[in-house]
Amino acid sequence: MGDKIKIGILGCTGAVGQKLISLLGNHPLFEVTELAASDNSAGLKYSERVNWKEASDIPESIKDLKIKKCSDELGAKILFSGLDSGVAGEIEDFYASNGYAVVSNSKNHRMRTDVPLIIPEVNESHFELIKYQDSYNKSGGFIVTNPNCSTVVMALTLFPVYKNFGLKKVIVTTMQAVSGAGYPGIPSMDILGNVVPHIKDEEEKMQTEPLKIFGELSSGKIDFADFRISASCNRVPVREGHTMSISFETNKKASRDEIIGSFNDLEKLNLPSSPEIVIKYFDNPFRPQPLLDLNSGAGMTVSAGNLRKCGVLDWKINSFGHNTIRGAAGAAILNAEYLVKNKFVK
Ligand SMILES: NC(=O)c1ccc[n+]([C@@H]2O[C@H](COP(=O)([O-])OP(=O)(O)OC[C@H]3O[C@@H](n4cnc5c(N)ncnc54)[C@H](OP(=O)(O)O)[C@@H]3O)[C@@H](O)[C@H]2O)c1
């Protein structure tokens, strides 16, 4: 235990914070030593304050930890942020400028020119951007972000296609789980037996974030990828896991076998949270499904299925991923593992 890197969780009471605590319960590199949330939670023991929604129990080492304010000094080197986006921007800046490595799930800094927006299997080279952050040069602190939970699923599915054949146009329609809105999220009366055809800011995130993630880094600047994305985002009565239908047109014509074969290009990274298979492809029109595929690769594998001709663009495919693991907490942990292995954490 003593050799592990000390971790703090900002937003420890929320849906992402709880998932982080549950995934870090028995982590080989990391040990959660600090918890922080709003002033309403500060001063209370974690087990007294949290409305715990994970299937596993609160780890014993966490139950009695006192929650601190998000302005307190924290005895940890890496801070995972699952903060509400209304407050994440300033708080994350504060900790980065005070020497902490902030690994964030929030949208606030994702599109900043000096902040990496990372899916390590896709754009690990972008971690270098950290070195252009003022805080890194002054105090060793920095901010790294992971993408929006739907963006991760779509970007992982499309990256092999982009790399091998180029992309011109993408049209995506999502069916997103209620857990994506945190707890308690959308009222049950609004979602049971219903579909809500709008999720605030989601379409914009899906249309812009992949272009930064697929971009090329040169001299400390990312040249964004150049293709068009149209996203329509829906909230559906599923508890966990985002499903999507993606149509795409490629620059270079490709056969069905070539596209399916390209999914194997996404190599497993040698990190504790890397899944064995990054994209699991099913040649089956009934897959993927949330009930069957949610926990594939401990929630870190993206499942895709039924690549077929599209009557408008070239191809269409179904894709699915765990929104609070691959789309949030697990993504942040994978980023932090990479940062440690590659010595970005001073
Ligand atoms: N849920 C997902 O699937 C998902 C996926 C990707 C990204 N995200 C992003 O991750 C972040 C967290 O999402 P969530 O679903 O976990 O939200 P959530 O359940 O609403 O949790 C928000 C957290 O922020 C804390 N907080 C609120 N106001 C604060 C303040 N003034 N000062 C300090 N802490 C404050 C809350 O603490 P208190 O309990 O003390 O109020 C709580 O711990 C958001 O930015 C979200 O967009 C979520």
The ligand as a Gaussian input file, in Angstrom:
#p B3LYP/6-31G(d) Opt

LIG

0 1
 N      -22.227000      10.668000     -15.695000
 C      -21.535000      10.425000     -16.812000
 O      -21.736000       9.391000     -17.487000
 C      -20.466000      11.371000     -17.278000
 C      -19.673000      10.986000     -18.354000
 C      -18.652000      11.820000     -18.796000
 C      -18.451000      13.026000     -18.178000
 N      -19.246000      13.426000     -17.159000
 C      -18.944000      14.723000     -16.534000
 O      -18.353000      14.478000     -15.235000
 C      -18.756000      15.485000     -14.310000
 C      -19.478000      14.830000     -13.144000
 O      -20.656000      14.184000     -13.614000
 P      -21.619000      13.381000     -12.635000
 O      -22.585000      12.715000     -13.517000
 O      -20.813000      12.588000     -11.671000
 O      -22.317000      14.615000     -11.830000
 P      -23.023000      14.586000     -10.405000
 O      -23.486000      13.224000     -10.054000
 O      -24.016000      15.698000     -10.434000
 O      -21.825000      15.006000      -9.374000
 C      -21.296000      16.306000      -9.322000
 C      -20.213000      16.436000      -8.248000
 O      -19.764000      17.803000      -8.219000
 C      -19.763000      18.263000      -6.868000
 N      -20.037000      19.714000      -6.792000
 C      -21.169000      20.367000      -7.183000
 N      -21.048000      21.696000      -6.909000
 C      -19.819000      21.880000      -6.348000
 C      -19.113000      23.007000      -5.852000
 N      -19.647000      24.246000      -5.877000
 N      -17.873000      22.824000      -5.346000
 C      -17.316000      21.598000      -5.305000
 N      -17.944000      20.469000      -5.749000
 C      -19.185000      20.609000      -6.269000
 C      -20.878000      17.490000      -6.169000
 O      -20.641000      17.513000      -4.767000
 P      -21.843000      17.682000      -3.679000
 O      -22.468000      16.327000      -3.508000
 O      -21.122000      18.136000      -2.463000
 O      -22.798000      18.696000      -4.234000
 C      -20.689000      16.099000      -6.814000
 O      -19.668000      15.425000      -6.113000
 C      -19.641000      16.468000     -15.098000
 O      -18.864000      17.536000     -15.527000
 C      -20.145000      15.620000     -16.256000
 O      -20.495000      16.386000     -17.366000
 C      -20.225000      12.619000     -16.674000

